[in-house]
Amino acid sequence: MAQSRVLVVNNGTLSLKQLRRRFEELGSDTEAVDATSVPDRVDGRYQAIVLSGTKVRAYDRDYYKPLVDLVMGADVPVLGICGGMQIIAVSAGGRLAEGPQRVGGYDVQVDQDDPLFTQVKPTVTVFHRHTLYLQDAPEGFRSIGRSEHAPVEFLRSDDGRIYGAQAHLEFRSDGMEILRGFAQLYQ
C-alpha cells in the first residue's frame, strides 16, 4: 500500500513543524502550502487536508476563498485546527466571539461515538492558544465536543467528511490520539 499524503495548509501557525511531524509519526507524508497557494483540486494527490491555526482573522472571506473552495469541493477528509476550524465555520455561516484568553491545557468533553475520538476518553485535555470562539455549529455541521468556555470545541460536518478542533492537537498526548483518530479516516 502506498503511503498516504496529507496537504497541510499553513495559515500562519507558529507550530507548522510540530503539526507536520505529528502526521509523519502517524505514517503520512506531508506537503505544506500557504493559504494563498492551495491547489484548485486535490485530484488524487492527497488523501486528507489539514488546515493549521492562523494569525489572520478567520472571517476574512475574500482572503480564504480559494482555501474554502478547495475544502468544500474536495472528496477527502478535512481537519481544521484552531483558526482552520474557524475559517471553515465562518465560511458556512458560523459566528465567532471574543472570549477569555486561554493558553495551556484545558479539559474538553467529546462525543465518544464519533470516529475522531476512538482513541480517547470522554474528557480530554488539549492545548489552547486563542481568544476567539465559535458560538454555534453552522448549518450543515454539529458540535461534537464542548467545554466550560466554548460550546463548540470540536465540529463535524453532517456528512462526516469535515472536522474542526478549537485546540492545537499537535501538542499534548490527547491531541495526538485525536489526530490518530483522524488518520484512521483516510489511511
Biotite code that builds the C-alpha atoms (Angstrom):
import biotite.structure as struc

atoms = struc.array([
    struc.Atom([0.000, 0.000, 0.000], chain_id="A", res_id=1, res_name="MET", atom_name="CA", element="C"),
    struc.Atom([1.313, 3.465, -0.909], chain_id="A", res_id=2, res_name="ALA", atom_name="CA", element="C"),
    struc.Atom([1.968, 5.943, 1.873], chain_id="A", res_id=3, res_name="GLN", atom_name="CA", element="C"),
    struc.Atom([-0.861, 8.412, 2.380], chain_id="A", res_id=4, res_name="SER", atom_name="CA", element="C"),
    struc.Atom([-0.224, 12.083, 1.626], chain_id="A", res_id=5, res_name="ARG", atom_name="CA", element="C"),
    struc.Atom([-1.662, 14.949, 3.645], chain_id="A", res_id=6, res_name="VAL", atom_name="CA", element="C"),
    struc.Atom([-1.868, 18.507, 2.346], chain_id="A", res_id=7, res_name="LEU", atom_name="CA", element="C"),
    struc.Atom([-1.148, 20.797, 5.312], chain_id="A", res_id=8, res_name="VAL", atom_name="CA", element="C"),
    struc.Atom([-2.328, 24.348, 4.700], chain_id="A", res_id=9, res_name="VAL", atom_name="CA", element="C"),
    struc.Atom([-0.261, 26.809, 6.699], chain_id="A", res_id=10, res_name="ASN", atom_name="CA", element="C"),
    struc.Atom([-2.486, 29.705, 7.752], chain_id="A", res_id=11, res_name="ASN", atom_name="CA", element="C"),
    struc.Atom([0.307, 31.390, 9.702], chain_id="A", res_id=12, res_name="GLY", atom_name="CA", element="C"),
    struc.Atom([0.610, 28.976, 12.599], chain_id="A", res_id=13, res_name="THR", atom_name="CA", element="C"),
    struc.Atom([3.583, 29.065, 14.925], chain_id="A", res_id=14, res_name="LEU", atom_name="CA", element="C"),
    struc.Atom([3.582, 25.260, 15.072], chain_id="A", res_id=15, res_name="SER", atom_name="CA", element="C"),
    struc.Atom([3.712, 24.089, 11.451], chain_id="A", res_id=16, res_name="LEU", atom_name="CA", element="C"),
    struc.Atom([6.783, 21.947, 12.108], chain_id="A", res_id=17, res_name="LYS", atom_name="CA", element="C"),
    struc.Atom([5.107, 20.149, 15.027], chain_id="A", res_id=18, res_name="GLN", atom_name="CA", element="C"),
    struc.Atom([1.870, 19.642, 13.090], chain_id="A", res_id=19, res_name="LEU", atom_name="CA", element="C"),
    struc.Atom([3.642, 18.083, 10.102], chain_id="A", res_id=20, res_name="ARG", atom_name="CA", element="C"),
    struc.Atom([5.770, 15.915, 12.387], chain_id="A", res_id=21, res_name="ARG", atom_name="CA", element="C"),
    struc.Atom([2.657, 14.513, 14.091], chain_id="A", res_id=22, res_name="ARG", atom_name="CA", element="C"),
    struc.Atom([1.176, 13.352, 10.780], chain_id="A", res_id=23, res_name="PHE", atom_name="CA", element="C"),
    struc.Atom([4.517, 11.927, 9.709], chain_id="A", res_id=24, res_name="GLU", atom_name="CA", element="C"),
    struc.Atom([4.664, 9.995, 13.021], chain_id="A", res_id=25, res_name="GLU", atom_name="CA", element="C"),
    struc.Atom([1.243, 8.584, 12.060], chain_id="A", res_id=26, res_name="LEU", atom_name="CA", element="C"),
    struc.Atom([2.656, 7.294, 8.773], chain_id="A", res_id=27, res_name="GLY", atom_name="CA", element="C"),
    struc.Atom([1.644, 10.043, 6.358], chain_id="A", res_id=28, res_name="SER", atom_name="CA", element="C"),
    struc.Atom([3.824, 12.066, 4.042], chain_id="A", res_id=29, res_name="ASP", atom_name="CA", element="C"),
    struc.Atom([3.010, 15.790, 4.289], chain_id="A", res_id=30, res_name="THR", atom_name="CA", element="C"),
    struc.Atom([3.256, 18.705, 1.913], chain_id="A", res_id=31, res_name="GLU", atom_name="CA", element="C"),
    struc.Atom([2.768, 22.238, 3.227], chain_id="A", res_id=32, res_name="ALA", atom_name="CA", element="C"),
    struc.Atom([1.437, 25.211, 1.277], chain_id="A", res_id=33, res_name="VAL", atom_name="CA", element="C"),
    struc.Atom([0.159, 28.568, 2.483], chain_id="A", res_id=34, res_name="ASP", atom_name="CA", element="C"),
    struc.Atom([-3.489, 29.571, 2.216], chain_id="A", res_id=35, res_name="ALA", atom_name="CA", element="C"),
    struc.Atom([-2.895, 31.674, -0.885], chain_id="A", res_id=36, res_name="THR", atom_name="CA", element="C"),
    struc.Atom([-1.133, 28.809, -2.717], chain_id="A", res_id=37, res_name="SER", atom_name="CA", element="C"),
    struc.Atom([-3.620, 25.956, -2.363], chain_id="A", res_id=38, res_name="VAL", atom_name="CA", element="C"),
    struc.Atom([-4.316, 23.878, -5.470], chain_id="A", res_id=39, res_name="PRO", atom_name="CA", element="C"),
    struc.Atom([-7.719, 24.187, -7.152], chain_id="A", res_id=40, res_name="ASP", atom_name="CA", element="C"),
    struc.Atom([-8.396, 20.472, -6.644], chain_id="A", res_id=41, res_name="ARG", atom_name="CA", element="C"),
    struc.Atom([-6.952, 17.512, -4.780], chain_id="A", res_id=42, res_name="VAL", atom_name="CA", element="C"),
    struc.Atom([-7.019, 15.287, -7.903], chain_id="A", res_id=43, res_name="ASP", atom_name="CA", element="C"),
    struc.Atom([-5.940, 12.135, -6.052], chain_id="A", res_id=44, res_name="GLY", atom_name="CA", element="C"),
    struc.Atom([-2.647, 13.674, -4.892], chain_id="A", res_id=45, res_name="ARG", atom_name="CA", element="C"),
    struc.Atom([-3.702, 13.805, -1.244], chain_id="A", res_id=46, res_name="TYR", atom_name="CA", element="C"),
    struc.Atom([-5.762, 11.555, 0.999], chain_id="A", res_id=47, res_name="GLN", atom_name="CA", element="C"),
    struc.Atom([-6.552, 14.332, 3.506], chain_id="A", res_id=48, res_name="ALA", atom_name="CA", element="C"),
    struc.Atom([-6.329, 18.091, 4.037], chain_id="A", res_id=49, res_name="ILE", atom_name="CA", element="C"),
    struc.Atom([-5.340, 19.721, 7.339], chain_id="A", res_id=50, res_name="VAL", atom_name="CA", element="C"),
    struc.Atom([-5.788, 23.449, 7.963], chain_id="A", res_id=51, res_name="LEU", atom_name="CA", element="C"),
    struc.Atom([-3.454, 24.919, 10.566], chain_id="A", res_id=52, res_name="SER", atom_name="CA", element="C"),
    struc.Atom([-4.223, 27.672, 13.022], chain_id="A", res_id=53, res_name="GLY", atom_name="CA", element="C"),
    struc.Atom([-3.987, 31.277, 11.898], chain_id="A", res_id=54, res_name="THR", atom_name="CA", element="C"),
    struc.Atom([-2.870, 34.718, 12.976], chain_id="A", res_id=55, res_name="LYS", atom_name="CA", element="C"),
    struc.Atom([-5.153, 36.309, 10.378], chain_id="A", res_id=56, res_name="VAL", atom_name="CA", element="C"),
    struc.Atom([-8.783, 36.635, 11.422], chain_id="A", res_id=57, res_name="ARG", atom_name="CA", element="C"),
    struc.Atom([-10.851, 33.720, 10.138], chain_id="A", res_id=58, res_name="ALA", atom_name="CA", element="C"),
    struc.Atom([-13.659, 35.978, 8.941], chain_id="A", res_id=59, res_name="TYR", atom_name="CA", element="C"),
    struc.Atom([-11.627, 37.373, 6.014], chain_id="A", res_id=60, res_name="ASP", atom_name="CA", element="C"),
    struc.Atom([-13.731, 35.519, 3.435], chain_id="A", res_id=61, res_name="ARG", atom_name="CA", element="C"),
    struc.Atom([-12.013, 37.029, 0.384], chain_id="A", res_id=62, res_name="ASP", atom_name="CA", element="C"),
    struc.Atom([-8.547, 36.010, 1.575], chain_id="A", res_id=63, res_name="TYR", atom_name="CA", element="C"),
    struc.Atom([-9.659, 32.444, 2.347], chain_id="A", res_id=64, res_name="TYR", atom_name="CA", element="C"),
    struc.Atom([-11.985, 31.901, -0.639], chain_id="A", res_id=65, res_name="LYS", atom_name="CA", element="C"),
    struc.Atom([-9.582, 29.620, -2.608], chain_id="A", res_id=66, res_name="PRO", atom_name="CA", element="C"),
    struc.Atom([-8.975, 27.548, 0.536], chain_id="A", res_id=67, res_name="LEU", atom_name="CA", element="C"),
    struc.Atom([-12.682, 27.273, 1.340], chain_id="A", res_id=68, res_name="VAL", atom_name="CA", element="C"),
    struc.Atom([-13.451, 26.320, -2.269], chain_id="A", res_id=69, res_name="ASP", atom_name="CA", element="C"),
    struc.Atom([-10.830, 23.542, -2.070], chain_id="A", res_id=70, res_name="LEU", atom_name="CA", element="C"),
    struc.Atom([-12.155, 22.236, 1.255], chain_id="A", res_id=71, res_name="VAL", atom_name="CA", element="C"),
    struc.Atom([-15.810, 22.264, 0.227], chain_id="A", res_id=72, res_name="MET", atom_name="CA", element="C"),
    struc.Atom([-15.115, 20.725, -3.183], chain_id="A", res_id=73, res_name="GLY", atom_name="CA", element="C"),
    struc.Atom([-12.671, 18.028, -2.076], chain_id="A", res_id=74, res_name="ALA", atom_name="CA", element="C"),
    struc.Atom([-13.660, 14.401, -1.661], chain_id="A", res_id=75, res_name="ASP", atom_name="CA", element="C"),
    struc.Atom([-11.152, 13.666, 1.120], chain_id="A", res_id=76, res_name="VAL", atom_name="CA", element="C"),
    struc.Atom([-11.346, 14.096, 4.908], chain_id="A", res_id=77, res_name="PRO", atom_name="CA", element="C"),
    struc.Atom([-10.529, 17.593, 6.170], chain_id="A", res_id=78, res_name="VAL", atom_name="CA", element="C"),
    struc.Atom([-9.406, 18.695, 9.642], chain_id="A", res_id=79, res_name="LEU", atom_name="CA", element="C"),
    struc.Atom([-9.297, 22.371, 10.615], chain_id="A", res_id=80, res_name="GLY", atom_name="CA", element="C"),
    struc.Atom([-7.231, 23.148, 13.712], chain_id="A", res_id=81, res_name="ILE", atom_name="CA", element="C"),
    struc.Atom([-7.990, 26.288, 15.777], chain_id="A", res_id=82, res_name="CYS", atom_name="CA", element="C"),
    struc.Atom([-8.137, 29.088, 13.172], chain_id="A", res_id=83, res_name="GLY", atom_name="CA", element="C"),
    struc.Atom([-8.521, 26.400, 10.498], chain_id="A", res_id=84, res_name="GLY", atom_name="CA", element="C"),
    struc.Atom([-11.768, 25.288, 12.147], chain_id="A", res_id=85, res_name="MET", atom_name="CA", element="C"),
    struc.Atom([-12.863, 28.904, 12.426], chain_id="A", res_id=86, res_name="GLN", atom_name="CA", element="C"),
    struc.Atom([-12.248, 29.510, 8.705], chain_id="A", res_id=87, res_name="ILE", atom_name="CA", element="C"),
    struc.Atom([-14.456, 26.535, 7.835], chain_id="A", res_id=88, res_name="ILE", atom_name="CA", element="C"),
    struc.Atom([-17.171, 27.540, 10.300], chain_id="A", res_id=89, res_name="ALA", atom_name="CA", element="C"),
    struc.Atom([-17.281, 31.205, 9.255], chain_id="A", res_id=90, res_name="VAL", atom_name="CA", element="C"),
    struc.Atom([-17.496, 30.205, 5.580], chain_id="A", res_id=91, res_name="SER", atom_name="CA", element="C"),
    struc.Atom([-20.559, 28.109, 6.477], chain_id="A", res_id=92, res_name="ALA", atom_name="CA", element="C"),
    struc.Atom([-22.206, 30.995, 8.359], chain_id="A", res_id=93, res_name="GLY", atom_name="CA", element="C"),
    struc.Atom([-20.783, 30.427, 11.848], chain_id="A", res_id=94, res_name="GLY", atom_name="CA", element="C"),
    struc.Atom([-20.264, 33.288, 14.284], chain_id="A", res_id=95, res_name="ARG", atom_name="CA", element="C"),
    struc.Atom([-17.098, 33.921, 16.283], chain_id="A", res_id=96, res_name="LEU", atom_name="CA", element="C"),
    struc.Atom([-16.911, 35.896, 19.506], chain_id="A", res_id=97, res_name="ALA", atom_name="CA", element="C"),
    struc.Atom([-14.108, 37.130, 21.734], chain_id="A", res_id=98, res_name="GLU", atom_name="CA", element="C"),
    struc.Atom([-13.699, 35.189, 24.944], chain_id="A", res_id=99, res_name="GLY", atom_name="CA", element="C"),
    struc.Atom([-11.168, 34.630, 27.696], chain_id="A", res_id=100, res_name="PRO", atom_name="CA", element="C"),
    struc.Atom([-7.588, 34.151, 26.605], chain_id="A", res_id=101, res_name="GLN", atom_name="CA", element="C"),
    struc.Atom([-6.612, 30.537, 27.117], chain_id="A", res_id=102, res_name="ARG", atom_name="CA", element="C"),
    struc.Atom([-3.063, 29.254, 26.837], chain_id="A", res_id=103, res_name="VAL", atom_name="CA", element="C"),
    struc.Atom([-2.243, 25.744, 28.030], chain_id="A", res_id=104, res_name="GLY", atom_name="CA", element="C"),
    struc.Atom([-4.088, 22.522, 28.742], chain_id="A", res_id=105, res_name="GLY", atom_name="CA", element="C"),
    struc.Atom([-7.875, 22.574, 29.145], chain_id="A", res_id=106, res_name="TYR", atom_name="CA", element="C"),
    struc.Atom([-10.452, 19.825, 29.594], chain_id="A", res_id=107, res_name="ASP", atom_name="CA", element="C"),
    struc.Atom([-12.996, 19.181, 26.857], chain_id="A", res_id=108, res_name="VAL", atom_name="CA", element="C"),
    struc.Atom([-15.882, 16.702, 26.806], chain_id="A", res_id=109, res_name="GLN", atom_name="CA", element="C"),
    struc.Atom([-16.149, 14.805, 23.497], chain_id="A", res_id=110, res_name="VAL", atom_name="CA", element="C"),
    struc.Atom([-18.808, 12.637, 21.871], chain_id="A", res_id=111, res_name="ASP", atom_name="CA", element="C"),
    struc.Atom([-17.266, 9.178, 22.189], chain_id="A", res_id=112, res_name="GLN", atom_name="CA", element="C"),
    struc.Atom([-19.421, 7.734, 19.407], chain_id="A", res_id=113, res_name="ASP", atom_name="CA", element="C"),
    struc.Atom([-17.630, 9.872, 16.809], chain_id="A", res_id=114, res_name="ASP", atom_name="CA", element="C"),
    struc.Atom([-14.791, 8.139, 14.901], chain_id="A", res_id=115, res_name="PRO", atom_name="CA", element="C"),
    struc.Atom([-12.463, 11.057, 15.680], chain_id="A", res_id=116, res_name="LEU", atom_name="CA", element="C"),
    struc.Atom([-12.468, 10.075, 19.349], chain_id="A", res_id=117, res_name="PHE", atom_name="CA", element="C"),
    struc.Atom([-11.979, 6.290, 19.194], chain_id="A", res_id=118, res_name="THR", atom_name="CA", element="C"),
    struc.Atom([-8.582, 6.594, 20.920], chain_id="A", res_id=119, res_name="GLN", atom_name="CA", element="C"),
    struc.Atom([-9.558, 8.871, 23.840], chain_id="A", res_id=120, res_name="VAL", atom_name="CA", element="C"),
    struc.Atom([-11.691, 9.028, 26.973], chain_id="A", res_id=121, res_name="LYS", atom_name="CA", element="C"),
    struc.Atom([-14.867, 11.184, 27.180], chain_id="A", res_id=122, res_name="PRO", atom_name="CA", element="C"),
    struc.Atom([-12.849, 14.041, 28.729], chain_id="A", res_id=123, res_name="THR", atom_name="CA", element="C"),
    struc.Atom([-9.608, 15.036, 27.013], chain_id="A", res_id=124, res_name="VAL", atom_name="CA", element="C"),
    struc.Atom([-7.007, 17.611, 27.924], chain_id="A", res_id=125, res_name="THR", atom_name="CA", element="C"),
    struc.Atom([-5.976, 19.587, 24.868], chain_id="A", res_id=126, res_name="VAL", atom_name="CA", element="C"),
    struc.Atom([-3.760, 22.608, 24.262], chain_id="A", res_id=127, res_name="PHE", atom_name="CA", element="C"),
    struc.Atom([-5.346, 26.017, 23.627], chain_id="A", res_id=128, res_name="HIS", atom_name="CA", element="C"),
    struc.Atom([-3.794, 29.292, 22.494], chain_id="A", res_id=129, res_name="ARG", atom_name="CA", element="C"),
    struc.Atom([-6.558, 31.690, 21.449], chain_id="A", res_id=130, res_name="HIS", atom_name="CA", element="C"),
    struc.Atom([-9.261, 34.218, 22.337], chain_id="A", res_id=131, res_name="THR", atom_name="CA", element="C"),
    struc.Atom([-11.838, 33.649, 19.572], chain_id="A", res_id=132, res_name="LEU", atom_name="CA", element="C"),
    struc.Atom([-14.565, 31.032, 19.975], chain_id="A", res_id=133, res_name="TYR", atom_name="CA", element="C"),
    struc.Atom([-17.204, 29.570, 17.709], chain_id="A", res_id=134, res_name="LEU", atom_name="CA", element="C"),
    struc.Atom([-20.595, 30.219, 19.327], chain_id="A", res_id=135, res_name="GLN", atom_name="CA", element="C"),
    struc.Atom([-22.737, 27.673, 17.470], chain_id="A", res_id=136, res_name="ASP", atom_name="CA", element="C"),
    struc.Atom([-22.216, 24.990, 14.877], chain_id="A", res_id=137, res_name="ALA", atom_name="CA", element="C"),
    struc.Atom([-23.218, 26.472, 11.496], chain_id="A", res_id=138, res_name="PRO", atom_name="CA", element="C"),
    struc.Atom([-25.806, 24.832, 9.261], chain_id="A", res_id=139, res_name="GLU", atom_name="CA", element="C"),
    struc.Atom([-24.520, 21.519, 7.927], chain_id="A", res_id=140, res_name="GLY", atom_name="CA", element="C"),
    struc.Atom([-22.302, 20.945, 10.999], chain_id="A", res_id=141, res_name="PHE", atom_name="CA", element="C"),
    struc.Atom([-22.703, 19.889, 14.614], chain_id="A", res_id=142, res_name="ARG", atom_name="CA", element="C"),
    struc.Atom([-20.711, 20.255, 17.808], chain_id="A", res_id=143, res_name="SER", atom_name="CA", element="C"),
    struc.Atom([-19.020, 17.008, 18.887], chain_id="A", res_id=144, res_name="ILE", atom_name="CA", element="C"),
    struc.Atom([-17.033, 18.473, 21.790], chain_id="A", res_id=145, res_name="GLY", atom_name="CA", element="C"),
    struc.Atom([-17.560, 21.237, 24.329], chain_id="A", res_id=146, res_name="ARG", atom_name="CA", element="C"),
    struc.Atom([-16.032, 22.891, 27.381], chain_id="A", res_id=147, res_name="SER", atom_name="CA", element="C"),
    struc.Atom([-16.971, 25.435, 30.002], chain_id="A", res_id=148, res_name="GLU", atom_name="CA", element="C"),
    struc.Atom([-15.534, 28.197, 27.776], chain_id="A", res_id=149, res_name="HIS", atom_name="CA", element="C"),
    struc.Atom([-16.761, 27.079, 24.369], chain_id="A", res_id=150, res_name="ALA", atom_name="CA", element="C"),
    struc.Atom([-19.907, 25.275, 23.225], chain_id="A", res_id=151, res_name="PRO", atom_name="CA", element="C"),
    struc.Atom([-18.090, 24.156, 20.051], chain_id="A", res_id=152, res_name="VAL", atom_name="CA", element="C"),
    struc.Atom([-14.633, 22.799, 20.868], chain_id="A", res_id=153, res_name="GLU", atom_name="CA", element="C"),
    struc.Atom([-14.933, 20.182, 18.101], chain_id="A", res_id=154, res_name="PHE", atom_name="CA", element="C"),
    struc.Atom([-17.032, 20.344, 14.962], chain_id="A", res_id=155, res_name="LEU", atom_name="CA", element="C"),
    struc.Atom([-18.123, 17.786, 12.344], chain_id="A", res_id=156, res_name="ARG", atom_name="CA", element="C"),
    struc.Atom([-19.946, 18.213, 9.056], chain_id="A", res_id=157, res_name="SER", atom_name="CA", element="C"),
    struc.Atom([-23.203, 16.309, 8.728], chain_id="A", res_id=158, res_name="ASP", atom_name="CA", element="C"),
    struc.Atom([-21.625, 14.072, 6.064], chain_id="A", res_id=159, res_name="ASP", atom_name="CA", element="C"),
    struc.Atom([-18.703, 13.240, 8.404], chain_id="A", res_id=160, res_name="GLY", atom_name="CA", element="C"),
    struc.Atom([-16.013, 14.446, 5.991], chain_id="A", res_id=161, res_name="ARG", atom_name="CA", element="C"),
    struc.Atom([-15.018, 17.791, 7.565], chain_id="A", res_id=162, res_name="ILE", atom_name="CA", element="C"),
    struc.Atom([-13.831, 18.126, 11.149], chain_id="A", res_id=163, res_name="TYR", atom_name="CA", element="C"),
    struc.Atom([-12.670, 21.049, 13.239], chain_id="A", res_id=164, res_name="GLY", atom_name="CA", element="C"),
    struc.Atom([-10.837, 21.363, 16.553], chain_id="A", res_id=165, res_name="ALA", atom_name="CA", element="C"),
    struc.Atom([-10.590, 24.593, 18.536], chain_id="A", res_id=166, res_name="GLN", atom_name="CA", element="C"),
    struc.Atom([-7.486, 23.188, 20.229], chain_id="A", res_id=167, res_name="ALA", atom_name="CA", element="C"),
    struc.Atom([-3.994, 22.760, 18.812], chain_id="A", res_id=168, res_name="HIS", atom_name="CA", element="C"),
    struc.Atom([-3.912, 18.978, 18.556], chain_id="A", res_id=169, res_name="LEU", atom_name="CA", element="C"),
    struc.Atom([-0.233, 18.929, 17.632], chain_id="A", res_id=170, res_name="GLU", atom_name="CA", element="C"),
    struc.Atom([0.534, 19.358, 21.342], chain_id="A", res_id=171, res_name="PHE", atom_name="CA", element="C"),
    struc.Atom([-0.232, 17.007, 24.259], chain_id="A", res_id=172, res_name="ARG", atom_name="CA", element="C"),
    struc.Atom([-0.879, 13.267, 24.165], chain_id="A", res_id=173, res_name="SER", atom_name="CA", element="C"),
    struc.Atom([-4.694, 13.512, 23.959], chain_id="A", res_id=174, res_name="ASP", atom_name="CA", element="C"),
    struc.Atom([-4.312, 15.756, 20.914], chain_id="A", res_id=175, res_name="GLY", atom_name="CA", element="C"),
    struc.Atom([-2.040, 13.178, 19.274], chain_id="A", res_id=176, res_name="MET", atom_name="CA", element="C"),
    struc.Atom([-4.624, 10.453, 19.883], chain_id="A", res_id=177, res_name="GLU", atom_name="CA", element="C"),
    struc.Atom([-7.324, 12.606, 18.270], chain_id="A", res_id=178, res_name="ILE", atom_name="CA", element="C"),
    struc.Atom([-5.031, 13.093, 15.272], chain_id="A", res_id=179, res_name="LEU", atom_name="CA", element="C"),
    struc.Atom([-4.663, 9.299, 15.220], chain_id="A", res_id=180, res_name="ARG", atom_name="CA", element="C"),
    struc.Atom([-8.462, 9.030, 15.042], chain_id="A", res_id=181, res_name="GLY", atom_name="CA", element="C"),
    struc.Atom([-8.483, 11.435, 12.090], chain_id="A", res_id=182, res_name="PHE", atom_name="CA", element="C"),
    struc.Atom([-5.710, 9.484, 10.336], chain_id="A", res_id=183, res_name="ALA", atom_name="CA", element="C"),
    struc.Atom([-7.840, 6.335, 10.562], chain_id="A", res_id=184, res_name="GLN", atom_name="CA", element="C"),
    struc.Atom([-10.405, 8.091, 8.353], chain_id="A", res_id=185, res_name="LEU", atom_name="CA", element="C"),
    struc.Atom([-8.036, 8.278, 5.363], chain_id="A", res_id=186, res_name="TYR", atom_name="CA", element="C"),
    struc.Atom([-5.378, 5.583, 5.799], chain_id="A", res_id=187, res_name="GLN", atom_name="CA", element="C"),
])
